[in-house]
Amino acid sequence: MAKDQQTNDLMEKLVSLCKRRGFIFPGSEIYGGLNGFWDYGPLGVELKRNVKDAWWSDMVTGRIDMVGLDSAIIMNPHVWVASGHESGFTDPMVDCKDCGGRFRADDLTTPCPKNKNKLHSDLPDHMTPSRQFNMMFKTFVGAMEESSSQAYLRPETAQGIFVNFNNVLQTSRLKIPFGIAQIGKSFRNEINPRNFTFRSREFEQMEIEFFVHPSEGEKFYEYWRHLRYQWYIDLGLGKDRLHLRPHAKEELAHYAAGCSDIEYDFPFGTSELEGIANRTDFDLKRHMEFSGKDLMYFDDQSREKYIPHVVEPSAGVDRAALAFLCEAYHEEVVKDETRVVMKFHPRIAPIKAAILPLVNRDGMPEKAQKIFNHVRKHFNVFYDDKGAIGRRYRRQDEAGTPFGFTIDGQTVQDDTVTVRDRDTMTQERISTDKIVDYLHDKLHLDT
């Protein structure tokens, strides 16, 4: 089978599994959906929450030099003038005269429905001249829809951090170097959303603005590049599919002293998971200029006053979740049958364990319910008593559940259960009063 066909098949299988098992659904599907918007189902919301929790624990509460923030989605429009988004947050757009499709001029790899077997990039004569399209979503604040009440849904979470720099500094009494972190929704009116959840119009970001002395910008840029790269590896992404790519000089934004992308080999191609940028003093300087407020930092020990430089690790929650889904997906042949198993790292697995009574009689359901009620106080666990035990194992494999605890006749007699490992399918027997300790030991949730 050709590599492109294998890639398409893998994405089709993954998208199908996400829908079938309740990871991700098309947004407002019963009305035909809306391109670029997705809903996370019962398993997907747990996966996404676990990714965010791991990031927050490792990058915020696990550090003494970081605090959190939750800024408003809609801000004063002058924020986006100062940041440059109102005038410069654009993509080049073209239209296909044949099919009426609208595309980014720098990405015409979509097949044209009117010219079979040809990409739009093969049809330059059928394209309109390129023009710039601002990707910010407009809205109105208040009762009147007029220019004076126009505002925007934020296209990034970073500016909420910059405009709150003084507020955080004064209330937290932090000393440079320190960071402000935020997880939140952002919105970009993408011309051509594609590749499942990778490029969407509504998405979630995990961003840090790390404020440093101007002389230490390069030092902390290197520090955050390697720290963030290692974070993905520690959560299960393969080194052979994960790349830390420095931007060439011609790629850099005019204000950046350096930028690197953490890229992952998705089935549809190698694409960005996260960007780490040395943004120098651009953002604070711009907001000082446009707001008239003093955003300089005063070091009461050195008596030095300066505009801090900023290193920004900016990650996409949805892209990270998609990468973990792609990495986890495995097909194995077991006893002449194909087993689909999602091999998530335990920290991000949506369900940590399944409680499974072998049959619904002979005291097993009552014993299983008692175990379930105890263990769910400590972990997100799932109770399943529907169907043959082999079929239930397969359902949990597709959900990525690391362990299954089967309650059988012996459990009723001696309070022991069979533990099945998701990845190896090996089984062992332990005492019911050891289940919580067993999971704490095996899941390594703090690492």
Secondary structure, DSSP 8 states (H G I E B T S, - for coil): --HHHHHHHHHHHHHHHHHHHTSEEETTGGGT--TT-EEE-HHHHHHHHHHHHHHHIIIIIT-SSEEEE---SB--THHHHHHTHHHH-EEEEEEBTTT--EEETT---SB-TTSTT-BGGG-GGGB---EEEE---EEE-SS--SGGGEEEB-S-SHHHHHHTHHHHHHHH---SSEEEEEEEEEE---SS-BTTTTB-SEEEEEEEEEEE-GGGHHHHHHHHHHHHHHHHHHTT--GGGEEEEE--GGGS-TT-SEEEEEEEEETTEEEEEEEEEEEETHHHHHHHHHH-----EEETTTTEEE--EEEEEEEEHHHHHHHHHHHHEEEEEETTEEEEEE---TTT-S-SEEEEESSS-TTHHHHHHHHHHHHTTTS-EEE--SS-HHHHHHHHHHHT-SEEEEE-HHHHHHSEEEEEETTT--EEEEEGGGHHHHHHHHH-TT-
